[in-house]
Amino acid sequence: MSITYKQLKTLEELRPCENLQKTVWKFNKSDIIPSRFMRVLCKHGGFAMGAFDDETMIGFVFGVPAIHYGRASQHSHMLAVLPEYRNQNVGFQLKIEQRKDALSRNIDLITWAFDPLQSKNAYLNINKLGVIACSYDINLYGEETSSKLHSSLGTDRLLAEWWLVSDKVTSLMEGRRQEVGGKDSVDGTSINRRKRDKKSFLIPVEPDLTLKNGVLLLEIPDNIDKIKEENMEIALKWRNLVQKSLLHYFANGYYISSFLVERENATHRSSYILERLTKPYKSMTID
């Protein structure tokens, strides 16, 4: 199997994006972005790239023109990959193509929103792509959308900031940056070291909001979807804990710098690594 990537510009090229939105998110018509609207935005500073298996589109990324920190940027509104093509680096490669196009237009910042409770997305965004985050939106898309993926826990989102030519991102793209190791390699203080109950559910514990250490660890569930299926009460506690913790520490000068995954027998423990933001991030990472 050979996946190819092509920038989408015409109405005909963009139309398959509508079916992918239906398939991936199970959106109804009211939540689907029409291809004609995507085409207008792509003609005026936006970007769309499709991933293809032979002639069939199996994924796409779509970004719109944006202003962030008073500068021209791009907001990546959608990234979709068919379920049978996941875990094959298709989403990662779509982001790489998006980065190449942005740099060709002198854009050095791309943002997007992601669910703070989804550990796999956090790992891709933070550890593989190199984003940072210091902004949290409560119910960005409302309490729910037509997608079942956006039900029960609201639509809280972190804002990913992808500084395309920062030291961190450049070293990741060039293969020079090492992945974060186990907890022993991270000199940080835990905000909420979690516990397990008799059924091995991941039980959230009350966060410590008094910490002032330089590096903090905020644990999140390794698989929030499984917890939602088996115990919605615990899932809601996780949402409230993560929301409370990140809103507090972002307001007190911290940002998410890395994502830690610890192997624990047959399971994993996942944690955001927060550091103090002593000056604007761009000036910390770019000469």
N, C-alpha and C positions, 0 to 999 in steps of 0.2 A: 504494500500500500504506500502510495506516494501522495502526500498532501501538498497542494499548491495554494498560493496566496495571491489575491488580485484585488487592487483597489476598485471600489464600486463607485461609479459616477452617474450612470444613466438610470432612468426609471426602470428599465428592464433588468438591469443588473441588481437593483436594490429590492425589487419585488419579493424575492425569496426570503428576505429578512422578516417579512410579515409572518410567513408560515413557521419560521424558526422561533419567533416570539410565542406563537401558539403552542408549539411542541415543547419548548424548554420550560416556559413558565405557566402554561395552561391559561394564558390571558384570554379574557373575552374581548370583544371588539373595542370596548371603551378604553382599554389599557394598551392597545397595540399602537405603536407609532407608525403612521402610514408611510409607505415608500415615497410618495410624492413630497411629503414634508421633509423626509431625510434628504431627498435630492436637492431641495432648496437650500438646506443648511450646508450640504457638501459643496454647493456652488459658492457659498459665502463664508468660507473659513472652516467648515466642518470637515469630518473625515470618516470614511467607511472602508473597511477592508473585509473581504470574504475569504474563508478557508474552504477548499474544494477537494473532494475525493472524486477524481475524474471530472465529470461535469456537474456533480451534485454539491450544492453548498451545504457544508456541515457545521459551519460556525461563522460568526461575524463580530466585529467590534465597530462601534459607532460613537464618535465624539463630536461635540458642538463647540463653537467659539465661546470663550469665557474671559472674564477678568478676575484675577485673583491677586491679592496684595497690591492692587492698583496696576497690574501688569497684564499684558496679553498672554493668555494661556489657552488650554483646551480642557473641557470637561468630558471625560469618557463616560457616556450615559449608559451604554449597554455593551455587554460582552456575553455572547451566547455560544455554547457548543453542544451539539447533540449528545445525549447520554452515552451512546455506544462509542463515542470518540473521546471521552474524557480520560484523564490520566495518561494522555499521549502527547502532552506538551502543546496541544493546539492552541489553547487559550494563551499560554506563555508566548508562543510565536506570534500570535496576533498582536500582543502588546509590544513585542519587539519591532514589528512592522510599523505600528503606530508611532513608536519612538523615532524611528528613522525618518518618517514623514514629517513629524513635528520639528526635528532638528534641521531638516532641509528648508524649513520656513522660519528658522530662528526662534522657535518656541522652545523654551527650556523647562516648562512646568506643565504636567498633565495631572488633573485631579479626577477622582471618582469616589463613589460611596460604596461601602461594603458593610455587611452585617457583622457587628463586633463579636457575635457568639459562634460564628462559623469558623472553626479552627483551620480547616483546609484552605479556605480563601485567605485567611490571615497569613498562613505560612507562604502561600504563593505570592501575595502582595508584598509582604514585608521582607521575607528572607530570600526569595528568588528574584523579585523585581527591585527591591530596595526602597519601597515607599516608607514615609514616616506619617504619623498622624497626631494631631493636637486639637481636633475639633470633633464634637459629638452632637448629632441631631436626634432629638426625640421624635419618633414617628414622622420621618422625612416624607413618606408617601401616604400619611394617614395611618389610622389604626390597622387597616388591612387593604389589600388590593384584590382583584379577581383571581389571583394566583393562590393556590393552597400553600405555596412556599412562604407566602406573606400573611399567614393567618396565625392567630392564637397569641403571638408574642409581640405584636406591633411591628413597626418598621424602623426601629432605631438604627442609625447608621454612623459609622466613622467616616471621616473624609480623608482619603488617601492623598498624600502629596508626593508626586513622583518628580523629583528634581533631576532632570535627565542627564545633566553633566556634573552632578555632585560626585565627590570622591567615592561615596558608597555605591552609587548606581554604576558609575564607570567601571569600578573594580569588579562588580558582579557581572557586568556585560562582558568583561575581558577575562573572566574566570580567575581573578586574582584574590577574591574575597572568600574566606572560609565561613562555613555555616556555624552558627552559635552552637556550642557544645552542651553538655549536661549541666545540671544545676551547680555542681561543684566548680564549674568554670565561670560561673556568673556570680560576682560579688554583689548580691542585691538582697534587700529585705522584703519578705513576703507580706503583701497586704492582706491576703486571705487564704492561707494554706488550707486546702480543702480536706474533707473527711469522707469516708465511705460508710454507707449503712449496711445492713445485713444482706441486702440484695445487690451490693456493690454499686448502688446509685452514687453519683458524685454529688455530695451534699454541700451546698454553699454555706460558708460561715460568714458571720458579720465582718465586714472589712474594717481595717484600722485606718481611720482617716486623720490620724495625728502625726503620721510619719513625715520626716523631713530629710531622709537619707538621699544621697545622690543618685542611687539606682534602686528601683522598686520592681517587684514582681507581682503581677495580677493574674491569678489563674482563671481560666475559662474552661468550660466543658470540652472534652475532646470530640464528643458527638452529641450536639444539642438536639439533633433530629430524633435520635433514639430516645433521649430523655423525654422529649415532647410526646412521643408515642406511648411511653410507659408511665410517666408521672408528670402531668402538666403543672401540678403545684410546684414541684421542684424546678421545672423549666422557668416558671414565672419568677421564682426566687432568684434564679441565675440572672435573668434579665434585669431585675431591680438592683441586684448587687453590682453588676458590671456598669450599669448606667450611673449609679450613685458614685462608684469609685472613680470612673473616668471623668465625669463632670467635675468632681472635686479636685482631682490632681491636675487636670488640664487647667483649671482656674487658678491653680497654685504654681504654675510655671513648669509643668512636666509635659513631655511628649513621648509617644511610643516610638522607640528606636529599633527594636528587634523583637523576634518571636522565638520563644524557647519551647522545644519539644523534648520531654524526658521519657525514655522507655521505662515502663514499670511492669515487669512480667509480660503478660499478653496485652496490656493496655498502654496508653500514653497519658502523660500529663502535659497540658499546654498552658503557657503563660505569656502575657505581654510583658516586655521589659520596658520600663519607663525611666527616662533620664531627665535631669533638669535642663531646661532650655535657657542658657545663659545669655544668648544673643540670637539674632535672626538665623534660622537654620542655614540659609543659603551662604551666609558669610562664615558659618562654621565649617563648611564642606568644600567651598570653592575658593581657590586663590584669586 
